[in-house]
Amino acid sequence: MTTSPILSVRALEKRYGTFIGCTDVSFDLWPGEVLAIVGESGSGKTTLLNCISGRLDRSSGQVLYRMRDGRFPDLDDLSEAERRFLMRTDWGFVHQNPADGLRMRVSAGANVGERLMAVGERHYGEIRHTATEWLSRVEIAAERIDDQPVAFSGGMRQRLQIARNLVTRPRLIFMDEPTGGLDVSVQARVLDLLRSLVSELDLAVIIVTHDLAVARLLSQRMIVMKSGRVVESGLTDRVLDDPRHPYTQLLVASIPES
C-alpha cells in the first residue's frame, strides 16, 4: 500500500474582500481514496474544490500534489504549462452541467479523442478505437460516436463527460455535484457507473455534493463544511451513522426516510 498521500491541502483559505469563501481547511487524500465534501448551498464546498483544482486562486495556504516523478510541489510553484498539462492528463474534472465539460458541437468521439491527443496520441485509427471502447464502457452505443452531445440526453452527456475525463487514466478526479442535474432514475445509473469505474481504475476522487446518499455510496471519507469551515470529518459511515457536530446531526436528520 502507498504510504504517501497524492494530495495534501494545508490551511487553505479563500477570501473575497472581508467575505470568507473557505478558511483553515487541511486534509490529505490518498491514492485510490474517495473523499466527499458535503454541506448545504453556500457552505464553501465548491469554492474549496475550485481552489484545490486550480480553477480559483487561493488567498493563502498550500495545495501539494504528488507528481508521477515523485516530486510533491505546491501547485503554485508549477509553471503554467505544467499546470495545464496536469489538468489535461493526470487530473479530470466532472462538472454538474455536462455542457461545461464537453465541446457540444463536436462529435462524441472527438470529445474523448481530444484528451488522448493531449497525451501524445496521433494515430487516428487508434484514437477512434479507444474512443469507441470508452463509449461502450459508459454505456453509449458505438454507432453514436459521430453524433454531437447536443443530440444526447442529460444522462448520456454526463456519461460522455466521464469517458472524456477517464480515457487518459488520470490519477485524481474532481467532481462537482456530478448527478445534481439528473432525474433520480438516471442518477442511480450514473452513480453505479462512477462507483465501478473509480474502483476499477483505483482513482483518487474529491467529490462535492449536498446529497448525503451520494456521499455514502461513493466515498470512504467525508468532510462536512458550514460557513466556509470544516466542522466535522472522518470515515463516511462514522460521520453519517454517529454525527458529532450539531450541524452534521441536522444534515443527517434531514435525509428523507426511504
Salt bridges, closest charged atoms under 4 A:
GLU13 OE2 - ARG15 NE 3.03
ASP28 OD1 - ARG10 NH2 2.83
GLU33 OE2 - ARG221 NE 2.59
ASP69 OD2 - ARG71 NE 2.91
ASP74 OD1 - ARG58 NH2 2.25
ASP76 OD2 - ARG58 NH2 3.37
GLU80 OE1 - ARG83 NH2 2.91
GLU80 OE2 - ARG84 NH1 3.88
GLU82 OE2 - ARG71 NH2 3.35
ASP90 OD1 - ARG68 NH2 2.59
ASP90 OD2 - ARG171 NH1 3.01
GLU114 OE2 - ARG103 NH1 2.19
GLU114 OE1 - ARG164 NH1 2.95
GLU133 OE2 - HIS129 NE2 3.35
GLU139 OE1 - ARG189 NE 3.02
ASP146 OD2 - ARG128 NH2 2.90
ASP147 OD2 - ARG144 NE 2.42
GLU177 OE2 - HIS210 ND1 3.02
ASP192 OD1 - ARG195 NH2 3.87
GLU200 OE2 - ARG137 NH2 2.09
GLU232 OE2 - ARG238 NH1 2.76
ASP237 OD1 - ARG216 NH1 3.28
ASP241 OD1 - ARG216 NH2 2.90
ASP242 OD2 - ARG244 NE 3.33
